[in-house]
Amino acid sequence: MKRIFILLLFFIIISKISYSYELRLYFSRSYIYDDMLYVDVRTHYENEIYQNIKKYIDNGIILFINYRIDLIKKNLFINDNVREIYIYRKLYYDFFTKEYVVLNSETMRETRNSDLEILIKNIYQINRIEVINVNKLNKNNKYIFKTRLSMQFQNAYPYLSAFFNIITPIQYRIKWLKSNEFSIKELYYNNM
């Protein structure tokens, strides 16, 4: 019995060490413009996370920040997933120009700066994410948004992949967040 308790305590401590940071994608607001439902989301990077990101990017690791937004129709028993949206930002260091680069997955446009912190602040909030045409939705149903943020590290140099597996980056805990319930009718009323 004592061994089981010690083993359980060991696994709890390891899980706390492995997932030392939590990443969260917060729902800011939703609104309707020209019969299209839009959503704004934001995230928050702590200084410890920023320092880890900088350390890996400076050493040639490519970072993908994945944003996921789900529009869900509330039902009595089982909720329906109406729309899933996947957006990512790719961060890396360009050794030739000595600049940090962020690639936007929606526009495929690169933003460059010699200061990584400025680029991180630029991807802190994403506005006007097109979700769905509201004419396809029932205006009386209740909906929620679920949001999630994750990070994926990739080696920029394929021939170093054996070494990269040895220095796997710090793990981040990913948590789903929910918005408040809303109806399309309420959004129309709030937009006026």
N, CA and C atoms as a LAMMPS dump frame, in Angstrom:
ITEM: TIMESTEP
0
ITEM: NUMBER OF ATOMS
576
ITEM: BOX BOUNDS ff ff ff
-5.0000000000000000e+02 5.0000000000000000e+02
-5.0000000000000000e+02 5.0000000000000000e+02
-5.0000000000000000e+02 5.0000000000000000e+02
ITEM: ATOMS id mol type element x y z
1 1 1 N 0.825 -1.186 0
2 1 2 C 0 0 0
3 1 3 C 0.875 1.258 0
4 2 1 N 1.933 1.209 0.796
5 2 2 C 2.832 2.351 0.878
6 2 3 C 3.543 2.576 -0.458
7 3 1 N 3.899 1.491 -1.137
8 3 2 C 4.564 1.606 -2.444
9 3 3 C 3.632 2.226 -3.479
10 4 1 N 2.375 1.849 -3.446
11 4 2 C 1.4 2.41 -4.391
12 4 3 C 1.256 3.904 -4.15
13 5 1 N 1.186 4.297 -2.895
14 5 2 C 1.078 5.716 -2.559
15 5 3 C 2.303 6.489 -3.049
16 6 1 N 3.485 5.946 -2.836
17 6 2 C 4.72 6.6 -3.286
18 6 3 C 4.758 6.68 -4.807
19 7 1 N 4.345 5.629 -5.471
20 7 2 C 4.303 5.613 -6.932
21 7 3 C 3.303 6.642 -7.46
22 8 1 N 2.142 6.723 -6.845
23 8 2 C 1.127 7.7 -7.238
24 8 3 C 1.643 9.117 -7.024
25 9 1 N 2.278 9.364 -5.915
26 9 2 C 2.856 10.669 -5.623
27 9 3 C 3.943 11.024 -6.641
28 10 1 N 4.741 10.05 -7.025
29 10 2 C 5.784 10.25 -8.027
30 10 3 C 5.184 10.687 -9.367
31 11 1 N 4.111 10.016 -9.812
32 11 2 C 3.471 10.367 -11.083
33 11 3 C 2.836 11.75 -11.032
34 12 1 N 2.281 12.121 -9.917
35 12 2 C 1.695 13.456 -9.781
36 12 3 C 2.775 14.523 -9.886
37 13 1 N 3.895 14.305 -9.234
38 13 2 C 4.997 15.27 -9.284
39 13 3 C 5.554 15.375 -10.694
40 14 1 N 5.723 14.259 -11.368
41 14 2 C 6.237 14.275 -12.744
42 14 3 C 5.273 15 -13.673
43 15 1 N 3.975 14.783 -13.518
44 15 2 C 3.014 15.451 -14.393
45 15 3 C 3.027 16.952 -14.167
46 16 1 N 3.249 17.397 -12.948
47 16 2 C 3.351 18.835 -12.677
48 16 3 C 4.607 19.412 -13.305
49 17 1 N 5.693 18.671 -13.288
50 17 2 C 6.944 19.144 -13.871
51 17 3 C 6.846 19.153 -15.393
52 18 1 N 6.249 18.145 -15.983
53 18 2 C 6.165 18.042 -17.438
54 18 3 C 5.32 19.151 -18.038
55 19 1 N 4.232 19.495 -17.372
56 19 2 C 3.329 20.515 -17.891
57 19 3 C 3.38 21.726 -16.971
58 20 1 N 4.454 22.457 -17.058
59 20 2 C 4.651 23.552 -16.124
60 20 3 C 3.934 24.83 -16.536
61 21 1 N 3.497 24.92 -17.774
62 21 2 C 2.841 26.129 -18.242
63 21 3 C 1.499 25.778 -18.86
64 22 1 N 0.552 26.687 -18.699
65 22 2 C -0.748 26.499 -19.33
66 22 3 C -0.915 27.524 -20.433
67 23 1 N -1.379 27.065 -21.562
68 23 2 C -1.66 27.949 -22.681
69 23 3 C -3.169 28.097 -22.793
70 24 1 N -3.609 29.317 -22.959
71 24 2 C -5.046 29.546 -23.052
72 24 3 C -5.348 30.518 -24.18
73 25 1 N -6.384 30.205 -24.909
74 25 2 C -6.894 31.086 -25.95
75 25 3 C -8.244 31.579 -25.47
76 26 1 N -8.328 32.857 -25.191
77 26 2 C -9.535 33.437 -24.618
78 26 3 C -10.453 33.963 -25.708
79 27 1 N -11.732 33.787 -25.492
80 27 2 C -12.757 34.337 -26.362
81 27 3 C -12.925 35.81 -26.003
82 28 1 N -12.836 36.714 -26.974
83 28 2 C -13.022 38.143 -26.698
84 28 3 C -14.455 38.568 -26.964
85 29 1 N -14.893 38.371 -28.21
86 29 2 C -16.267 38.746 -28.55
87 29 3 C -16.653 38.127 -29.88
88 30 1 N -17.951 38.09 -30.118
89 30 2 C -18.469 37.667 -31.423
90 30 3 C -19.443 38.737 -31.892
91 31 1 N -19.532 38.886 -33.193
92 31 2 C -20.398 39.918 -33.754
93 31 3 C -20.759 39.537 -35.182
94 32 1 N -21.771 40.217 -35.71
95 32 2 C -22.26 39.948 -37.061
96 32 3 C -22.022 41.186 -37.912
97 33 1 N -21.488 40.953 -39.103
98 33 2 C -21.279 42.024 -40.064
99 33 3 C -21.584 41.462 -41.448
100 34 1 N -22.503 42.092 -42.163
101 34 2 C -22.931 41.637 -43.499
102 34 3 C -23.323 40.16 -43.495
103 35 1 N -24.148 39.778 -42.549
104 35 2 C -24.662 38.406 -42.403
105 35 3 C -23.567 37.364 -42.181
106 36 1 N -22.423 37.787 -41.749
107 36 2 C -21.334 36.863 -41.447
108 36 3 C -21.009 36.972 -39.956
109 37 1 N -20.876 35.81 -39.31
110 37 2 C -20.511 35.771 -37.894
111 37 3 C -18.991 35.808 -37.778
112 38 1 N -18.494 36.728 -36.966
113 38 2 C -17.061 36.875 -36.729
114 38 3 C -16.774 36.666 -35.248
115 39 1 N -15.542 36.304 -34.957
116 39 2 C -15.109 36.134 -33.575
117 39 3 C -13.72 36.752 -33.42
118 40 1 N -13.478 37.309 -32.24
119 40 2 C -12.156 37.816 -31.868
120 40 3 C -11.641 36.967 -30.716
121 41 1 N -10.376 36.602 -30.767
122 41 2 C -9.76 35.817 -29.694
123 41 3 C -8.447 36.477 -29.292
124 42 1 N -8.012 36.169 -28.087
125 42 2 C -6.749 36.721 -27.596
126 42 3 C -6.071 35.68 -26.717
127 43 1 N -4.801 35.85 -26.543
128 43 2 C -4.038 34.966 -25.67
129 43 3 C -3.117 35.811 -24.807
130 44 1 N -2.461 35.171 -23.879
131 44 2 C -1.553 35.88 -22.975
132 44 3 C -0.292 35.043 -22.81
133 45 1 N 0.841 35.639 -23.105
134 45 2 C 2.119 34.948 -22.932
135 45 3 C 2.81 35.482 -21.687
136 46 1 N 3.153 34.61 -20.81
137 46 2 C 3.919 34.999 -19.633
138 46 3 C 5.387 35.109 -20.023
139 47 1 N 6.148 35.81 -19.215
140 47 2 C 7.564 36.025 -19.501
141 47 3 C 8.335 34.706 -19.563
142 48 1 N 7.983 33.734 -18.715
143 48 2 C 8.676 32.439 -18.729
144 48 3 C 8.45 31.721 -20.057
145 49 1 N 7.22 31.782 -20.553
146 49 2 C 6.923 31.163 -21.847
147 49 3 C 7.68 31.886 -22.952
148 50 1 N 7.687 33.217 -22.898
149 50 2 C 8.411 33.997 -23.9
150 50 3 C 9.903 33.636 -23.906
151 51 1 N 10.512 33.495 -22.735
152 51 2 C 11.933 33.156 -22.656
153 51 3 C 12.21 31.776 -23.26
154 52 1 N 11.315 30.805 -23.008
155 52 2 C 11.481 29.471 -23.602
156 52 3 C 11.336 29.517 -25.116
157 53 1 N 10.344 30.258 -25.591
158 53 2 C 10.146 30.393 -27.039
159 53 3 C 11.392 31.003 -27.668
160 54 1 N 11.893 32.064 -27.085
161 54 2 C 13.081 32.74 -27.62
162 54 3 C 14.287 31.802 -27.648
163 55 1 N 14.459 31.027 -26.592
164 55 2 C 15.6 30.102 -26.52
165 55 3 C 15.546 29.086 -27.664
166 56 1 N 14.384 28.512 -27.91
167 56 2 C 14.274 27.506 -28.971
168 56 3 C 14.385 28.118 -30.359
169 57 1 N 13.756 29.261 -30.57
170 57 2 C 13.813 29.891 -31.89
171 57 3 C 15.233 30.347 -32.206
172 58 1 N 15.937 30.882 -31.224
173 58 2 C 17.328 31.308 -31.444
174 58 3 C 18.238 30.144 -31.805
175 59 1 N 17.857 28.938 -31.434
176 59 2 C 18.658 27.751 -31.743
177 59 3 C 18.172 27.009 -32.986
178 60 1 N 17.348 27.659 -33.803
179 60 2 C 16.951 27.074 -35.076
180 60 3 C 15.704 26.217 -35.037
181 61 1 N 14.944 26.272 -33.955
182 61 2 C 13.703 25.505 -33.868
183 61 3 C 12.568 26.363 -34.413
184 62 1 N 11.695 25.757 -35.202
185 62 2 C 10.524 26.441 -35.743
186 62 3 C 9.362 26.189 -34.795
187 63 1 N 8.613 27.246 -34.49
188 63 2 C 7.485 27.144 -33.574
189 63 3 C 6.191 27.398 -34.331
190 64 1 N 5.244 26.48 -34.2
191 64 2 C 3.902 26.671 -34.732
192 64 3 C 2.973 26.926 -33.553
193 65 1 N 2.289 28.065 -33.561
194 65 2 C 1.272 28.353 -32.552
195 65 3 C -0.067 28.09 -33.219
196 66 1 N -0.771 27.082 -32.73
197 66 2 C -2.027 26.634 -33.337
198 66 3 C -3.209 27.161 -32.539
199 67 1 N -4.108 27.831 -33.241
200 67 2 C -5.33 28.357 -32.637
201 67 3 C -6.5 27.527 -33.163
202 68 1 N -7.366 27.09 -32.27
203 68 2 C -8.55 26.348 -32.699
204 68 3 C -9.776 26.995 -32.069
205 69 1 N -10.758 27.29 -32.912
206 69 2 C -12.011 27.89 -32.47
207 69 3 C -13.142 27.02 -32.993
208 70 1 N -14.01 26.576 -32.11
209 70 2 C -15.163 25.751 -32.481
210 70 3 C -16.445 26.491 -32.155
211 71 1 N -17.364 26.525 -33.112
212 71 2 C -18.718 27.022 -32.863
213 71 3 C -19.588 25.81 -32.594
214 72 1 N -20.24 25.796 -31.443
215 72 2 C -20.998 24.622 -31.007
216 72 3 C -22.434 25.018 -30.725
217 73 1 N -23.355 24.229 -31.281
218 73 2 C -24.779 24.431 -31.004
219 73 3 C -25.141 23.623 -29.77
220 74 1 N -25.72 24.306 -28.787
221 74 2 C -26.105 23.648 -27.538
222 74 3 C -27.394 22.859 -27.752
223 75 1 N -27.369 21.608 -27.326
224 75 2 C -28.551 20.747 -27.346
225 75 3 C -28.798 20.235 -25.94
226 76 1 N -29.903 19.554 -25.785
227 76 2 C -30.262 19.053 -24.464
228 76 3 C -29.267 18.006 -23.972
229 77 1 N -28.901 17.059 -24.828
230 77 2 C -28.005 15.98 -24.4
231 77 3 C -26.62 16.072 -25.029
232 78 1 N -26.572 16.111 -26.347
233 78 2 C -25.287 16.112 -27.056
234 78 3 C -25.184 17.391 -27.88
235 79 1 N -24.099 18.119 -27.704
236 79 2 C -23.887 19.352 -28.453
237 79 3 C -23.383 19.038 -29.86
238 80 1 N -23.788 19.873 -30.816
239 80 2 C -23.365 19.716 -32.212
240 80 3 C -22.247 20.699 -32.528
241 81 1 N -21.201 20.189 -33.147
242 81 2 C -20.115 21.042 -33.593
243 81 3 C -20.49 21.595 -34.967
244 82 1 N -20.75 22.901 -35.038
245 82 2 C -21.203 23.535 -36.277
246 82 3 C -20.025 23.862 -37.181
247 83 1 N -18.958 24.384 -36.602
248 83 2 C -17.815 24.813 -37.414
249 83 3 C -16.542 24.722 -36.586
250 84 1 N -15.479 24.202 -37.191
251 84 2 C -14.15 24.165 -36.579
252 84 3 C -13.221 25.044 -37.408
253 85 1 N -12.492 25.894 -36.736
254 85 2 C -11.569 26.795 -37.42
255 85 3 C -10.165 26.544 -36.878
256 86 1 N -9.23 26.323 -37.791
257 86 2 C -7.833 26.108 -37.427
258 86 3 C -7 27.222 -38.044
259 87 1 N -6.275 27.933 -37.206
260 87 2 C -5.391 29.009 -37.649
261 87 3 C -4.039 28.769 -36.984
262 88 1 N -2.974 29.088 -37.681
263 88 2 C -1.668 28.957 -37.028
264 88 3 C -0.781 30.141 -37.38
265 89 1 N 0.201 30.348 -36.537
266 89 2 C 1.269 31.302 -36.78
267 89 3 C 2.579 30.53 -36.676
268 90 1 N 3.429 30.708 -37.66
269 90 2 C 4.724 30.026 -37.694
270 90 3 C 5.801 31.044 -37.33
271 91 1 N 6.561 30.767 -36.279
272 91 2 C 7.634 31.651 -35.823
273 91 3 C 8.975 30.978 -36.047
274 92 1 N 9.919 31.727 -36.589
275 92 2 C 11.274 31.205 -36.748
276 92 3 C 12.255 32.367 -36.863
277 93 1 N 13.519 32.044 -36.779
278 93 2 C 14.578 33.039 -36.888
279 93 3 C 15.266 32.867 -38.231
280 94 1 N 15.344 33.959 -38.991
281 94 2 C 16.022 33.951 -40.286
282 94 3 C 17.483 34.343 -40.048
283 95 1 N 18.38 33.373 -40.171
284 95 2 C 19.791 33.613 -39.868
285 95 3 C 20.468 34.506 -40.904
286 96 1 N 19.913 34.596 -42.111
287 96 2 C 20.524 35.426 -43.147
288 96 3 C 20.251 36.903 -42.907
289 97 1 N 19.007 37.242 -42.58
290 97 2 C 18.65 38.646 -42.353
291 97 3 C 18.74 39.039 -40.883
292 98 1 N 18.991 38.078 -40.005
293 98 2 C 19.073 38.299 -38.551
294 98 3 C 17.769 38.892 -38.008
295 99 1 N 16.641 38.346 -38.489
296 99 2 C 15.327 38.819 -38.051
297 99 3 C 14.452 37.638 -37.65
298 100 1 N 13.519 37.912 -36.762
299 100 2 C 12.489 36.937 -36.411
300 100 3 C 11.341 37.102 -37.394
301 101 1 N 10.708 35.986 -37.74
302 101 2 C 9.659 35.999 -38.761
303 101 3 C 8.417 35.31 -38.215
304 102 1 N 7.25 35.916 -38.492
305 102 2 C 5.959 35.296 -38.194
306 102 3 C 5.218 35.149 -39.506
307 103 1 N 4.775 33.932 -39.799
308 103 2 C 3.988 33.659 -40.996
309 103 3 C 2.533 33.497 -40.583
310 104 1 N 1.656 34.284 -41.196
311 104 2 C 0.222 34.24 -40.927
312 104 3 C -0.413 33.202 -41.846
313 105 1 N -1.102 32.213 -41.298
314 105 2 C -1.668 31.135 -42.115
315 105 3 C -2.859 31.584 -42.946
316 106 1 N -3.526 32.651 -42.541
317 106 2 C -4.692 33.114 -43.296
318 106 3 C -4.284 33.865 -44.554
319 107 1 N -3.297 34.738 -44.428
320 107 2 C -2.882 35.558 -45.563
321 107 3 C -1.589 35.065 -46.205
322 108 1 N -0.875 34.151 -45.525
323 108 2 C 0.44 33.659 -45.951
324 108 3 C 1.439 34.813 -46.089
325 109 1 N 1.232 35.859 -45.306
326 109 2 C 2.12 37.014 -45.298
327 109 3 C 3.091 36.911 -44.13
328 110 1 N 4.333 37.29 -44.381
329 110 2 C 5.354 37.269 -43.339
330 110 3 C 5.51 38.655 -42.726
331 111 1 N 5.685 38.677 -41.419
332 111 2 C 6.023 39.898 -40.698
333 111 3 C 7.391 39.673 -40.079
334 112 1 N 8.283 40.639 -40.271
335 112 2 C 9.662 40.487 -39.8
336 112 3 C 10.009 41.613 -38.832
337 113 1 N 10.833 41.253 -37.848
338 113 2 C 11.323 42.249 -36.902
339 113 3 C 12.549 41.671 -36.202
340 114 1 N 13.453 42.54 -35.803
341 114 2 C 14.638 42.063 -35.083
342 114 3 C 14.338 41.815 -33.606
343 115 1 N 13.175 42.271 -33.129
344 115 2 C 12.774 42.069 -31.736
345 115 3 C 11.627 41.054 -31.676
346 116 1 N 11.891 39.897 -31.095
347 116 2 C 10.88 38.836 -31.016
348 116 3 C 9.693 39.244 -30.16
349 117 1 N 9.94 40.01 -29.12
350 117 2 C 8.852 40.403 -28.216
351 117 3 C 7.787 41.224 -28.942
352 118 1 N 8.194 42.068 -29.867
353 118 2 C 7.236 42.857 -30.65
354 118 3 C 6.383 41.938 -31.516
355 119 1 N 7.002 40.938 -32.133
356 119 2 C 6.237 39.99 -32.948
357 119 3 C 5.259 39.186 -32.101
358 120 1 N 5.68 38.771 -30.918
359 120 2 C 4.794 38.015 -30.026
360 120 3 C 3.587 38.869 -29.656
361 121 1 N 3.806 40.154 -29.406
362 121 2 C 2.688 41.044 -29.067
363 121 3 C 1.748 41.227 -30.253
364 122 1 N 2.277 41.13 -31.476
365 122 2 C 1.422 41.239 -32.665
366 122 3 C 0.487 40.051 -32.818
367 123 1 N 0.895 38.882 -32.357
368 123 2 C 0.028 37.71 -32.485
369 123 3 C -0.751 37.445 -31.201
370 124 1 N -0.695 38.389 -30.281
371 124 2 C -1.406 38.284 -29.013
372 124 3 C -2.916 38.231 -29.224
373 125 1 N -3.402 38.972 -30.214
374 125 2 C -4.842 39.004 -30.47
375 125 3 C -5.103 38.812 -31.96
376 126 1 N -6.13 38.02 -32.267
377 126 2 C -6.548 37.815 -33.652
378 126 3 C -7.983 38.307 -33.769
379 127 1 N -8.194 39.255 -34.655
380 127 2 C -9.513 39.857 -34.837
381 127 3 C -10.126 39.436 -36.163
382 128 1 N -11.437 39.532 -36.21
383 128 2 C -12.231 39.289 -37.428
384 128 3 C -11.974 37.913 -38.043
385 129 1 N -12.104 36.897 -37.24
386 129 2 C -12.025 35.534 -37.76
387 129 3 C -13.405 35.179 -38.292
388 130 1 N -13.468 34.912 -39.572
389 130 2 C -14.743 34.61 -40.222
390 130 3 C -15.185 33.205 -39.835
391 131 1 N -16.408 33.092 -39.296
392 131 2 C -16.874 31.806 -38.8
393 131 3 C -17.856 31.167 -39.768
394 132 1 N -19.029 31.775 -39.95
395 132 2 C -20.067 31.17 -40.782
396 132 3 C -21.1 32.229 -41.149
397 133 1 N -21.791 31.998 -42.259
398 133 2 C -22.896 32.862 -42.649
399 133 3 C -24.063 32.591 -41.704
400 134 1 N -24.603 33.643 -41.1
401 134 2 C -25.654 33.462 -40.089
402 134 3 C -26.967 32.978 -40.689
403 135 1 N -27.14 33.107 -41.989
404 135 2 C -28.362 32.598 -42.624
405 135 3 C -28.429 31.074 -42.568
406 136 1 N -27.311 30.414 -42.341
407 136 2 C -27.28 28.956 -42.227
408 136 3 C -27.601 28.479 -40.817
409 137 1 N -27.707 29.417 -39.874
410 137 2 C -27.944 29.068 -38.474
411 137 3 C -29.366 29.424 -38.06
412 138 1 N -29.89 28.66 -37.125
413 138 2 C -31.191 28.973 -36.545
414 138 3 C -30.991 30.107 -35.547
415 139 1 N -31.751 31.165 -35.705
416 139 2 C -31.55 32.357 -34.887
417 139 3 C -31.973 32.181 -33.435
418 140 1 N -32.76 31.153 -33.144
419 140 2 C -33.238 30.936 -31.777
420 140 3 C -32.391 29.932 -30.994
421 141 1 N -31.573 29.168 -31.658
422 141 2 C -30.729 28.189 -30.961
423 141 3 C -29.667 28.896 -30.129
424 142 1 N -29.196 28.183 -29.126
425 142 2 C -28.11 28.693 -28.286
426 142 3 C -26.787 28.11 -28.786
427 143 1 N -25.766 28.951 -28.815
428 143 2 C -24.445 28.555 -29.287
429 143 3 C -23.391 28.955 -28.26
430 144 1 N -22.245 28.3 -28.339
431 144 2 C -21.065 28.705 -27.57
432 144 3 C -19.842 28.576 -28.474
433 145 1 N -18.8 29.288 -28.11
434 145 2 C -17.5 29.116 -28.747
435 145 3 C -16.596 28.388 -27.77
436 146 1 N -15.849 27.411 -28.271
437 146 2 C -14.794 26.762 -27.494
438 146 3 C -13.475 27.106 -28.169
439 147 1 N -12.499 27.475 -27.376
440 147 2 C -11.209 27.895 -27.919
441 147 3 C -10.085 27.089 -27.284
442 148 1 N -9.025 26.92 -28.064
443 148 2 C -7.873 26.158 -27.583
444 148 3 C -6.613 26.658 -28.282
445 149 1 N -5.519 26.677 -27.551
446 149 2 C -4.232 27.11 -28.081
447 149 3 C -3.206 26.02 -27.807
448 150 1 N -2.382 25.714 -28.799
449 150 2 C -1.32 24.732 -28.588
450 150 3 C -0.067 25.179 -29.333
451 151 1 N 1.058 24.629 -28.923
452 151 2 C 2.332 24.931 -29.571
453 151 3 C 2.971 23.648 -30.054
454 152 1 N 3.59 23.738 -31.217
455 152 2 C 4.262 22.584 -31.809
456 152 3 C 5.657 23.036 -32.23
457 153 1 N 6.659 22.311 -31.793
458 153 2 C 8.043 22.635 -32.128
459 153 3 C 8.523 21.704 -33.235
460 154 1 N 9.273 22.27 -34.184
461 154 2 C 9.781 21.481 -35.3
462 154 3 C 11.228 21.879 -35.548
463 155 1 N 12.044 20.898 -35.86
464 155 2 C 13.446 21.165 -36.14
465 155 3 C 13.584 21.756 -37.535
466 156 1 N 14.315 22.85 -37.637
467 156 2 C 14.515 23.496 -38.932
468 156 3 C 15.478 22.721 -39.817
469 157 1 N 16.303 21.881 -39.199
470 157 2 C 17.313 21.144 -39.942
471 157 3 C 17.012 19.656 -39.84
472 158 1 N 16.486 19.041 -40.897
473 158 2 C 16.099 17.625 -40.823
474 158 3 C 17.243 16.696 -40.439
475 159 1 N 18.471 17.032 -40.816
476 159 2 C 19.593 16.15 -40.503
477 159 3 C 19.94 16.168 -39.014
478 160 1 N 19.38 17.107 -38.251
479 160 2 C 19.612 17.152 -36.806
480 160 3 C 18.457 16.554 -36.008
481 161 1 N 17.523 15.901 -36.687
482 161 2 C 16.325 15.418 -35.995
483 161 3 C 16.647 14.402 -34.903
484 162 1 N 17.714 13.639 -35.061
485 162 2 C 18.082 12.679 -34.011
486 162 3 C 18.468 13.406 -32.729
487 163 1 N 19.162 14.542 -32.869
488 163 2 C 19.534 15.318 -31.684
489 163 3 C 18.34 16.062 -31.111
490 164 1 N 17.426 16.496 -31.982
491 164 2 C 16.256 17.242 -31.516
492 164 3 C 15.376 16.375 -30.625
493 165 1 N 15.291 15.097 -30.923
494 165 2 C 14.479 14.203 -30.099
495 165 3 C 15.032 14.102 -28.682
496 166 1 N 16.318 14.312 -28.533
497 166 2 C 16.929 14.261 -27.202
498 166 3 C 16.57 15.506 -26.394
499 167 1 N 16.501 16.67 -27.054
500 167 2 C 16.231 17.922 -26.344
501 167 3 C 14.797 18.386 -26.581
502 168 1 N 13.838 17.513 -26.403
503 168 2 C 12.435 17.866 -26.614
504 168 3 C 12.072 19.058 -25.736
505 169 1 N 11.42 20.073 -26.315
506 169 2 C 11.094 21.282 -25.562
507 169 3 C 10.115 21.024 -24.409
508 170 1 N 10.019 22.012 -23.552
509 170 2 C 9.11 21.941 -22.407
510 170 3 C 7.683 21.74 -22.905
511 171 1 N 6.934 20.927 -22.194
512 171 2 C 5.547 20.663 -22.562
513 171 3 C 4.64 21.745 -21.989
514 172 1 N 3.539 21.984 -22.672
515 172 2 C 2.569 22.979 -22.238
516 172 3 C 1.217 22.307 -22.071
517 173 1 N 0.525 22.641 -21.017
518 173 2 C -0.814 22.11 -20.789
519 173 3 C -1.791 22.912 -21.644
520 174 1 N -2.672 22.199 -22.317
521 174 2 C -3.64 22.822 -23.203
522 174 3 C -5.011 22.692 -22.561
523 175 1 N -5.728 23.788 -22.488
524 175 2 C -7.021 23.785 -21.823
525 175 3 C -8.075 24.389 -22.744
526 176 1 N -9.209 23.71 -22.865
527 176 2 C -10.34 24.239 -23.618
528 176 3 C -11.029 25.3 -22.777
529 177 1 N -11.389 26.406 -23.389
530 177 2 C -12.157 27.449 -22.719
531 177 3 C -13.46 27.65 -23.47
532 178 1 N -14.517 28.011 -22.74
533 178 2 C -15.834 28.211 -23.348
534 178 3 C -16.272 29.657 -23.191
535 179 1 N -17.026 30.122 -24.185
536 179 2 C -17.65 31.434 -24.079
537 179 3 C -18.996 31.276 -23.376
538 180 1 N -19.64 32.39 -23.115
539 180 2 C -21.009 32.335 -22.606
540 180 3 C -21.946 31.938 -23.737
541 181 1 N -23.093 31.392 -23.375
542 181 2 C -24.09 31.041 -24.393
543 181 3 C -24.624 32.31 -25.043
544 182 1 N -24.942 32.187 -26.32
545 182 2 C -25.539 33.313 -27.039
546 182 3 C -26.429 32.762 -28.138
547 183 1 N -27.299 33.614 -28.648
548 183 2 C -28.106 33.26 -29.816
549 183 3 C -27.815 34.286 -30.905
550 184 1 N -28.092 33.923 -32.123
551 184 2 C -27.865 34.833 -33.249
552 184 3 C -28.768 36.053 -33.114
553 185 1 N -29.962 35.826 -32.622
554 185 2 C -30.905 36.927 -32.413
555 185 3 C -30.319 37.956 -31.434
556 186 1 N -29.697 37.49 -30.364
557 186 2 C -29.065 38.397 -29.394
558 186 3 C -27.923 39.18 -30.028
559 187 1 N -27.158 38.538 -30.879
560 187 2 C -26.051 39.234 -31.538
561 187 3 C -26.559 40.315 -32.48
562 188 1 N -27.648 40.025 -33.202
563 188 2 C -28.249 41.049 -34.059
564 188 3 C -28.686 42.24 -33.223
565 189 1 N -29.292 41.941 -32.073
566 189 2 C -29.776 43.002 -31.193
567 189 3 C -28.611 43.825 -30.64
568 190 1 N -27.525 43.173 -30.278
569 190 2 C -26.361 43.872 -29.725
570 190 3 C -25.614 44.687 -30.769
571 191 1 N -25.709 44.304 -32.037
572 191 2 C -25.01 45.036 -33.101
573 191 3 C -25.711 46.332 -33.473
574 192 1 N -26.965 46.455 -33.121
575 192 2 C -27.722 47.659 -33.516
576 192 3 C -27.398 48.84 -32.654
